């Protein structure tokens, strides 16, 4: 597994800067968040795109900043910024950004009733099994057997 793939899989924006606050990497979520491609921004100081970026302060002080609520233009977001240490020297920073829209979406899901969460979990497990065994009749039989439910129950839960 490559680190790039892992960082692209996250729903949070990830930004990595070098010791001079120049952009080394950011994932697609972060690029969408700031409206710039990595190819355009790479090598530029983060403050060229985010005037109030605190990565330079974190790099200078070595003190991480966690869970702060930020506002830049019309965007509101949570940000945590950590120094990257290598051989007792700060080599850069990593920022993790979650927009309030993303946060509110997660909070909405968290407010689901237990019944709704169980239904959602069951559907997801059924879908995972069908991906593994196939969507044909034999695949559904295998999925139901693996999940410890009847074929009729599998069909009923797929409809919910």
C-alpha positions as CSV (number, residue, x, y, z in Angstrom):
1,X,0.0,0.0,0.0
2,X,1.4,3.4,-0.9
3,X,1.2,6.4,1.3
4,X,-0.2,8.5,-1.6
5,X,-3.2,6.1,-1.9
6,X,-3.8,6.2,1.8
7,X,-3.9,10.0,1.9
8,X,-6.1,10.2,-1.2
9,X,-8.6,7.8,0.5
10,X,-9.2,10.1,3.5
11,X,-12.2,12.4,3.6
12,X,-10.2,15.1,5.3
13,X,-8.0,17.5,3.5
14,X,-4.3,16.7,4.0
15,X,-1.6,19.3,3.4
16,X,2.2,18.6,3.8
17,X,4.6,21.6,3.8
18,X,8.4,21.6,3.9
19,X,10.5,23.5,6.5
20,X,10.1,26.7,4.5
21,X,6.2,26.3,4.5
22,X,6.3,25.4,0.8
23,X,3.7,22.9,-0.4
24,X,5.1,19.4,-0.9
25,X,1.8,17.5,-1.2
26,X,-1.9,17.8,-0.7
27,X,-4.7,15.3,-1.4
28,X,-7.6,15.9,-3.8
29,X,-9.9,16.8,-0.9
30,X,-7.6,19.6,0.1
31,X,-7.1,20.7,-3.5
32,X,-10.9,21.0,-3.9
33,X,-11.1,22.8,-0.6
34,X,-8.6,25.6,-1.7
35,X,-9.6,25.4,-5.4
36,X,-6.0,24.8,-6.7
37,X,-4.4,21.8,-8.2
38,X,-1.3,20.3,-6.6
39,X,0.6,20.8,-9.9
40,X,-0.1,24.5,-9.7
41,X,0.6,24.9,-6.0
42,X,3.6,22.6,-5.4
43,X,6.7,24.5,-4.3
44,X,4.7,27.7,-3.4
45,X,4.4,28.9,0.2
46,X,1.0,27.9,1.7
47,X,0.4,31.5,2.6
48,X,0.1,32.4,-1.1
49,X,-3.2,30.4,-1.1
50,X,-4.2,30.6,2.6
51,X,-3.3,34.0,4.0
52,X,-4.0,33.0,7.6
53,X,-2.3,29.5,7.4
54,X,-0.6,28.6,10.7
55,X,1.7,26.0,9.2
56,X,4.6,28.5,9.3
57,X,4.0,29.2,13.0
58,X,3.9,25.5,13.8
59,X,7.1,24.9,11.8
60,X,8.8,27.8,13.6
61,X,7.6,26.8,17.1
62,X,7.4,23.0,16.9
63,X,4.2,23.1,18.8
64,X,1.2,21.4,17.2
65,X,-2.2,23.1,17.1
66,X,-5.2,20.8,17.3
67,X,-8.9,21.2,16.6
68,X,-9.1,24.9,15.9
69,X,-12.1,26.3,14.1
70,X,-11.0,28.5,11.3
71,X,-12.8,30.8,8.8
72,X,-11.3,32.0,5.5
73,X,-13.6,33.8,3.2
74,X,-16.9,31.8,3.1
75,X,-15.3,28.6,4.3
76,X,-15.5,27.4,7.9
77,X,-13.4,24.4,8.9
78,X,-11.6,22.5,11.6
79,X,-7.8,22.3,11.3
80,X,-5.1,20.5,13.2
81,X,-1.5,21.2,12.2
82,X,1.5,19.1,13.4
83,X,5.2,19.6,13.0
84,X,7.1,16.8,11.1
85,X,10.2,15.9,13.1
86,X,13.1,14.1,11.6
87,X,16.4,13.5,13.4
88,X,15.5,16.1,16.1
89,X,14.8,18.8,13.5
90,X,11.5,20.1,12.1
91,X,11.3,19.2,8.5
92,X,7.9,20.6,7.8
93,X,4.2,20.3,8.8
94,X,1.2,18.2,8.1
95,X,-2.3,19.8,8.3
96,X,-5.6,17.9,8.6
97,X,-8.6,19.9,7.5
98,X,-12.3,19.1,7.9
99,X,-14.9,21.4,6.5
100,X,-17.8,22.2,8.8
101,X,-20.1,20.8,6.0
102,X,-18.3,17.4,6.3
103,X,-18.4,17.6,10.1
104,X,-22.2,18.4,10.0
105,X,-22.8,15.4,7.7
106,X,-21.0,13.1,10.1
107,X,-22.9,14.6,13.0
108,X,-26.2,14.0,11.2
109,X,-25.2,10.4,10.7
110,X,-24.3,10.2,14.4
111,X,-27.8,11.4,15.3
112,X,-29.4,8.5,13.6
113,X,-31.5,6.2,15.8
114,X,-30.0,2.8,16.8
115,X,-32.5,1.1,14.5
116,X,-31.4,3.3,11.5
117,X,-27.7,2.7,12.2
118,X,-28.3,-1.1,12.5
119,X,-30.3,-1.1,9.2
120,X,-27.5,0.8,7.5
121,X,-24.8,-1.5,8.9
122,X,-26.8,-4.6,7.8
123,X,-27.2,-3.2,4.3
124,X,-23.5,-2.4,4.1
125,X,-22.5,-5.9,5.3
126,X,-24.9,-7.5,2.7
127,X,-23.4,-5.3,-0.1
128,X,-19.9,-6.3,0.9
129,X,-20.8,-10.0,0.8
130,X,-22.5,-9.6,-2.6
131,X,-19.4,-7.9,-3.9
132,X,-17.4,-10.9,-2.7
133,X,-19.8,-13.7,-3.9
134,X,-21.6,-12.0,-6.7
135,X,-25.2,-10.7,-7.3
136,X,-26.5,-13.9,-9.0
137,X,-28.7,-16.4,-7.1
138,X,-25.7,-18.5,-6.0
139,X,-23.8,-15.4,-4.8
140,X,-26.9,-14.4,-2.7
141,X,-27.2,-17.9,-1.2
142,X,-23.5,-17.8,-0.3
143,X,-23.8,-14.3,1.2
144,X,-26.8,-15.3,3.2
145,X,-25.1,-18.4,4.5
146,X,-21.9,-16.4,5.4
147,X,-24.0,-13.8,7.2
148,X,-26.1,-16.4,9.1
149,X,-29.4,-15.3,7.7
150,X,-32.0,-16.8,5.4
151,X,-32.1,-15.9,1.7
152,X,-35.6,-14.4,2.3
153,X,-34.1,-12.2,5.1
154,X,-31.3,-11.1,2.8
155,X,-33.8,-10.0,0.2
156,X,-36.0,-8.2,2.8
157,X,-33.0,-6.3,4.2
158,X,-31.9,-5.3,0.6
159,X,-35.3,-3.7,0.1
160,X,-35.2,-1.6,3.4
